[in-house]
């Protein structure tokens, strides 16, 4: 009984934590919004986390139900009836009533209940691992949405400069046409460039709004679109890339999804033990105390006893249950091996992507240096009125900044996904679901 109350307390603490998180949703987003603050909101009551947390609560409730099957059964039994007693009866009254208390409990079932409890424990642990996996995915989504907004702002800035440059060129050609120094064809061509640039600029502005809306949804603030974002310092860009074999080994060992699936394999193995224990003997103890309205010699006021039930034949029902459990174990093992293969391949893909992005980043550094020097040259020539391509140089410079930022953000996000796959993401301990999973270790000892 004490253990059940403790487990109910765990579930209650979880629900209180979720209610507290839901109350915090009303906090306004700071301006500018930093990446650190955005990631700090990853554990708030987002629907994806609530669904995963509900699965944990459901598994905990199922564990309580399994444990409750071994509890005491205590109840009051009352009976009221009218009888016609035999003439030889010592009590010729017609009221044959009784009331009493009955207490019963399964004392021992030769391992069936303990196997059922181990299955329930494994299921709770598996749901907890799924919850931890959902938390890491929330961080990936928030970071991706944050970077999308920054890139949309850079792209919009680049398109604004392109539109301004195209309009200046169009206006200059229009003035030249008035004095006969430019043809109508050149003016129309320049005007067409302005219209195309305006269309692209409008599309990029719409993208700014859309990426902010997606970020707000990811932060569970659908009505608060962040206006300005702080450009983060990305120290992870200088992080050395380990050997792929070491990363794959870490992923196979520490990945939350794989740990959940291994736990489900252990649960499937225990279900076979439960299936084999279906026809186990059961020892049951009982005690009864009754008060009777008729005084008969056969009416016992108190009974205490132990009953042993040994099944002899149950047809093919137990065989069917065992076959189903074995099939589920085979399926769980196959799914585990399949996901292990997918995780290893995902680690390899991210490792190759990081290596390519590192080389691409070096190319972007060289491109930015070239564009900076080109902009300085164009600015000097513009001031000397030798050439008028300063606007084009500014567009090229902003374009280089956009490509460089895009490479950096891809690299940071790839690192986060790799850390998530290898179980290296540090999750803040803010609820009972993030406590170390111990039931699997305890069951292994048993």
Secondary structure by P-SEA (a helix, b strand, c coil): caaaaaaaaaaaaaaaaaaaaaaaccccccccccaaaaaaacccccaaaaaaaaaaaaaaaaaaaaaacccbbbbbbbbbbccccccccccccccccccbbbbbbbcccccaaaaaaaaaaaaaaaaaaaaaaaaaaaaaaaaaaaaaaaaaaaaaaaaaaaaaaaaaaaaaaaaaaaaccccaaaaaaaaaaaaaaaaaaaaaaaaaaaaaaaaaaaaccccccccccccccccccccccccaaaaaaaaacccaaaaaaaaaaaaaaaaaaaaaacccbbbbbbbbbbccccccccccccccbbbbbbbccccaaaaaaaaaaaaaaaaaaaaaaaaaaaaaaaaaaaaaaaaaaaaaaaaaaaaaaaaaaaaaaaaaaaaaccccaaaaaaaaaaaaaaaaaaaaaaaaaaaaaaaaaaccccccccccccccccaaaaaaac
